[in-house]
Amino acid sequence: MRMLTPLLCAALVALPSAALAQGGAEAAIHQGTKAWMAAWNAGDAAAIAALYAEDAVLMAPGAEPAKGRAAIEGLVKTALAAAGGSKMEIKPTEVMESGDLAVEVGTFAEVAADGSHRDHGKYMAAWKKVDGKWVLYWDTWNSSM
């Protein structure tokens, strides 16, 4: 019993720090999502691509998967040109973390430059912790229209 008490105390001390370490993923991912949205709204394909891992895959509707950061930047440039200055609002609804991987789901709404509703739908993104930083690894979405 004497040995059990120190072990139990050590476990109770370790639990909050483990919970805080895990909870950091959600905040970091929400920041990454805000950065993605800000970069889209600024028309900055390079800033969007920088949020992805070097070996990431972007699976956009109606397009072949873009594999790697350079291909992702190219696909985003094309999408931004087609969007004609639209603005995006992204709302994460859930983040589930397991080790160095996390999955984020949420919704998006896109408003055209003239203020009209362009699109809305849902997304799922897998984030990967690389060198201590959360980056997008697999990303896909689809329209609800």
Summary of the structure (lengths in Angstrom):
residues: 145
radius of gyration: 18.9
end to end distance: 63.1
largest distance: 72.2
contacts: 392
relative contact order: 0.16
helix: 41%
strand: 40%
